[in-house]
Amino acid sequence: MKKLALVSLLFGAIWFAQSAEANTIFSCKTTNNKYIEVNKINDEIYEYKFGSASKNELTLRNKKSELLGRSERWTGIGRGRWSIMSFQKGEYIYQVYVNLDSIDHTTESGVDVKYKGQQLTSILCTEETAKSNLDDEEFAW
């Protein structure tokens, strides 16, 4: 029993340490009063969260190498700049995005949900709550 308690305490401490080190790189409140958050857990792991203020409905953790492999990058051409991080769970893709129009300075952000390559829904963030700090040079524009 003491060993079980010690193991539980150890894993709790590890989880807390990872959470304490997490860096929020994207967050917003959606137009349907849900919250989207992307955290950089460490140099190799990113976390996507979605849910209401009282209940987390979905948490996904993906490796950076996997995210880079399926996330499009801005090519530097055109008036619009954008960043995308595509999280995967099975056949589902949760594509978190930030778009900036460099001429009229408007932004749009949210998440597109796809199943087997087909878009199921697009969830928009409210502009006044959207915050992004995609400081990892491979995801930033």
C-alpha positions in Angstrom: 0.0 0.0 0.0 2.8 2.4 0.9 4.5 1.6 -2.5 1.3 2.4 -4.3 0.9 5.7 -2.5 4.6 6.6 -3.3 4.2 5.7 -7.0 1.0 7.8 -7.1 2.7 10.7 -5.4 5.7 10.4 -7.8 3.5 10.4 -10.9 1.5 13.3 -9.5 4.7 15.3 -9.0 5.9 14.5 -12.6 2.5 15.6 -14.0 2.6 18.8 -11.9 6.1 19.6 -13.0 5.1 19.2 -16.6 2.1 21.4 -16.2 4.1 24.0 -14.3 6.6 24.1 -17.2 3.9 24.3 -19.9 3.9 27.4 -22.0 0.5 28.6 -23.4 1.2 29.5 -27.0 -2.5 29.8 -28.2 -5.7 30.4 -26.4 -9.2 31.8 -27.1 -12.8 31.7 -26.2 -14.9 30.5 -29.1 -18.1 32.0 -30.5 -20.1 29.2 -28.7 -18.5 29.9 -25.3 -15.9 27.1 -25.4 -12.2 27.4 -24.8 -9.3 26.4 -27.0 -5.8 26.2 -25.7 -2.5 25.0 -27.0 0.4 24.5 -24.7 4.1 23.7 -25.3 4.8 21.1 -22.7 8.5 20.9 -23.5 10.6 21.1 -26.7 9.1 17.9 -28.1 5.5 17.8 -26.9 2.5 20.1 -27.6 -0.9 19.8 -26.0 -4.4 20.8 -27.4 -7.3 21.4 -25.0 -10.9 22.1 -25.8 -13.9 22.5 -23.5 -16.1 24.8 -21.4 -14.9 26.8 -18.5 -16.2 24.1 -16.1 -15.3 20.9 -18.1 -12.4 19.9 -20.3 -13.9 17.9 -23.2 -10.8 16.9 -25.1 -7.0 16.9 -24.4 -4.5 15.7 -27.1 -0.7 15.5 -26.8 1.3 15.2 -30.0 5.0 15.2 -30.7 6.5 18.2 -32.4 7.9 16.0 -35.2 4.4 14.7 -35.9 2.8 18.2 -35.8 5.4 19.5 -38.3 4.8 16.5 -40.6 1.1 17.4 -41.0 1.0 21.2 -40.4 1.1 23.4 -43.4 3.5 26.4 -43.3 3.1 29.9 -44.6 5.3 30.3 -47.7 5.8 34.1 -47.4 3.7 35.0 -50.4 0.5 37.0 -50.4 -1.2 39.4 -48.2 -2.3 36.9 -45.6 0.0 35.3 -43.0 -1.0 32.2 -41.2 0.2 29.6 -38.7 -1.3 26.1 -38.4 -0.8 23.3 -35.9 -2.6 20.0 -36.8 -3.2 17.7 -33.9 -4.3 14.2 -34.6 -6.3 11.6 -32.7 -7.0 8.5 -34.8 -8.8 9.6 -38.0 -9.6 13.1 -36.6 -7.4 16.2 -37.2 -7.8 19.3 -35.0 -6.3 22.1 -37.1 -5.6 25.1 -34.9 -5.0 28.2 -37.0 -4.2 32.0 -36.8 -4.7 34.1 -39.9 -3.5 37.7 -40.3 -4.4 39.9 -43.2 -1.4 42.2 -43.5 -3.2 44.9 -45.5 -6.3 45.5 -43.4 -4.8 44.1 -40.2 -7.7 41.8 -39.3 -7.1 38.4 -37.7 -9.1 35.2 -37.6 -8.4 32.2 -35.5 -10.0 28.9 -34.5 -9.9 25.2 -35.1 -11.1 23.2 -38.1 -12.1 19.6 -37.2 -11.6 17.0 -40.0 -12.4 13.3 -40.1 -10.7 11.2 -42.8 -9.7 14.4 -44.6 -13.2 15.8 -44.8 -14.0 19.0 -42.8 -16.7 18.4 -40.2 -16.8 21.8 -38.6 -15.0 25.1 -38.1 -15.0 26.7 -34.7 -14.1 30.4 -34.6 -12.5 32.3 -31.8 -13.8 35.6 -30.7 -11.2 38.1 -31.9 -11.0 40.0 -28.6 -10.0 36.8 -26.7 -7.6 35.2 -29.2 -4.0 35.2 -28.0 -1.2 33.5 -29.9 2.5 33.3 -29.2 3.7 30.6 -31.7 7.3 31.3 -30.7 8.6 28.1 -32.1 10.2 29.3 -35.3 9.0 26.2 -37.2 5.3 27.1 -36.5 5.5 30.9 -36.5 5.2 33.0 -39.6 
